[in-house]
Amino acid sequence: MLTAVIVDDEARNIALFSYYLEKYCPNIKLEASFSKKKNATKYLISNKPDILFLDIVLDEGSGFDILDEVSCNEMQVVMCTAHDEFALRAIRYQVVDYLLKPLEIQDLIATVNKIEKKLQSINGKQVFDPDLLTQLNAVKGGPSRRFTFSDRFSIDFISVDDIICVEIHKGKDKAEMILKSHEKNDFMLVNMSIQEIEKKLQPTKSFFRVSRTSLVCVSAIKSILRNAQYTIVLSNGKKIFISRKGYRALVDFIEKTYETKV
């Protein structure tokens, strides 16, 4: 059983949230709920639930004020709000998820499941939660960009959102493009150098050259393993080995681009 606390300035929201947790998340025990920021802060200073469901706009100030006053290192903080403009700031506080109101049951269940897996799998190997980057990309939004490449026989169009990795092929003038639909050993051969592709993808600010031979979509990184050798594991299971220097550069890129600490 995981313990939880709800902080929301509307009693009806607390009642609905409590009902959802009881009915759909039986592995969560609700320890307390607060509609007043002052009372919530006082409680959280001396009590650390496993999960804190925190509204942003409160009766006085905001949920961020609570996070500034209370040590939240031991809690999994989930922001719950009707205002999506706070997403970037929430990620800076390293929250585990960002749920928009009106609350969807499936979103809540998915969040709880993610937290359970995260708490069960903490082993010092995973550097950051890539889901937060995916959420930030969704909030920043905008129309999907298309990547175009051609040869003498055809012109192909690929959504940039589908590209998870690009690697140098045997020769410098060709590259292997890996898409979300590919298995870990599959790829699409492109008659362009990795430098040309990198230049085309750079405006998205989602791709980073982790080594001389590999260009990776950061939001497609599932984990970064820090064993004898640094290893990136992508969403399709593909592994890419990088140097210590490459690892440090990647972390620095993530922190600067997404304005969050990993």
N, C-alpha and C positions, 0 to 999 in steps of 0.2 A: 504493500500500500504506500502511495505517495501522499504527502500532506499538501494542502493548498490554502491560499488566502485570496479573497476577492476584495478589490478596492474599486468602488464605483459610486459616483455621487447621486445616482438614481436608484431608489429602492426596487423599482420594478425590474431594472436590469440585473440587480443582484439576485432577485427571486428567480428570474428566468435562467440566469447562469447557474445558480445552485441546482435548479431542476435538471438542467442538461447534464451537469456533472453526475448527479445521483443516478439518472436514468441511463446515460450513455457511456459514462466513464466510471464504472463501479470500483475500479482500482484506485480512485482518487478520494481521499478523505478531506472534506472541507472543514478546516479548523476554525476559521473565523471569516467575517466579512465586515467591511466598513464603508460608510458613506461619507465620513468626515476625514479629511486629510490628516488633521491633528491626531485623531485617535489611531489611525492606521500607522502613522509614523511612530507613535509611542509604542505600539504593539510590536512593530517590526524591528525596533532597536534591540529588543531582548528575545524575540522569537523569530526563528528562521524556517519557514515552510519550504518544502521542496520546490513548489511552484507558486509564483506570485502573479495573479491575473490583475493587471493594473490599468485602470482607465487613465487617459492622459489629461482631459479637461475635468478638474475637480471643483469642489465648492470654493476652495481657496487655493490659488496657484494651480500646479499641475502634478501629474505623476512623476515627472522628471525631478521635481523638488524633493519628492520622497526618496528617489534614487540617490540624490545628492546628499541626503541626510543619513541614509541607512546603508550599511554595508550589504551589498547584494551578491557578493562573490559566492555565497553558499546557496543561492536561490536561482531557479530558472525563471527569468522574468518574461512574461508574455504581455505585450501591450494590447489593449482592447479599446478601440476607439472608432468613431464615425468619421474621423478626419485623417485622410491619407497623406496630407502634407507633412505629417510629423515622422514619416517613415525613415528618412535619412538620419534625423536626430536620434531616433530610437536605435538604429543600428550602431551609432556612435557609443551608445550605452551598452552595446553587446547583448541586446535582448535576444532571446531564443526564437521568438516569433512575433508577428504583428497581425492581429486579427481585426478585421473591419466589421463594424456594426452596420446593419443588423446581423447578429452572429449566426453563422451557418453551422448546423450540427456536424456536418462532415469535416468542416475546417477545424472545429474544436477537437474532434476525435483524432484527426491527422496530427494536430499539434501535440496532443497528449502522447500519442504513439511515438512521435519523434523524440520527445523528451525522455520517454522510457528507454528507447534505444540508445540515446546519447548517454544517459546515466549508467547504462549497463556496459557500454563499450569504451568508457574513458580509460585509456591505457597509455596516455602520453604521446601517442603517435599522430593523432589527428590535430592539425594546426588550427583549423577554423571550421566553422559551419557554413558550407557553400550555399545552403538554402537561403541565408540572409542576402547573399549577393544576387541570387535569382529573384528574390522579392524586390530588391532595390532596382534591378533592371526592369521589373514589371511596373514599378511605380513611375520610373523615369519614362517608360513607355515609348510611344511614337510608332509610326508605321514601320513594318518590317522591311529592312534593307535587302536588296538582292545583289548577289555576287554573280558576275557574268564572265564567262571565259569561252573561247572558241578555238576551233581548228578548221582545217579545210573542208570538213564534212558537216559540221554542226555548230550551233551556238547554244550553250547550256546556261540555264539560270538556276541559281541555288539561293535559298534564303540564308542570310548570314546567321540567323538564329539556329540553323541546323548544323553549322560547322563547329566541331569540337576540337579539332587538331589539324595541323598541317605539318608534314615532315618532308625533308629532302628525299627525293628518289635517288636511284643509283647515280644519275648524272646531275649536275648543278642546274640544268635547264628545265627539269621536270620536278613535280612535287606530288606527294600523296596526300589527298584531302580526305579526312575522316569525318563522317556525318553521324548524327545521333542514331540513325537507323542501322549503322554498320556494327557488325560484331567486332571484337577487339583486334582481329587480324585482317579485317577488310579495309579497303580504301578505294578512292576514286583517283585515277591518274590524271593529272592536270598538266597541260603543256605550258607551264609558267614556272619561273623560279620562285623559291620561297621568299626572296626579297621583294619581288613584284607583288605577291599575294599579301605580304605583311603591309606594304604601302597602301594597298587597297582597303585593308581591314582596319588600319590604325584609327581612322575617324570614329569607329565604334567605341574605342577605349575599353574593349572587352578582351582583347588578345594580347598575349605577352610572349616574347621570344625567350623561352626558358633555357635554350641552348643554341648552338650553332645550327643544329639540324631540326629543331622542333619549335613550332609556334602553337600556343595553347589558348583555348578559350577559358578564361579564368572561372566563369560560372559553371563550366563542365567538369571542374575538378571535384572529385568525390572526397579525396583525402590526400594528405601529404605525409608519407611515412618517413620517420627519422631514425632509421636503423643504421647499419654499417654504411649504407649508401642512401642518399636522399632519393625518394621515389614518388612521382606523381601518379595517382590512380584516377583515371577519368571515369565518367559516368557509364561508359560501355565496358569497363573493366580493363581497358588498355593501360599499360604501365610505361612510364617514361622516366628514365634515370637522369638525374641532374647533379651537378656539382654543388658543393657547399656555397660557392659564389653565386651560382644560379638560383639556389634556394633563397639566399638572402635578398637577391635582387627581386625575386618573385614576391616575397613577403612585403618588401618595400613598395612595390608596384600596387599590391592589393590595398595596403594601408593608405597610400596617397590617392588612388583612384576612387576608392569607396569610402574614404574618410572614416575608417574604422580600425580598431586595433586587433591584430591577430596573434 
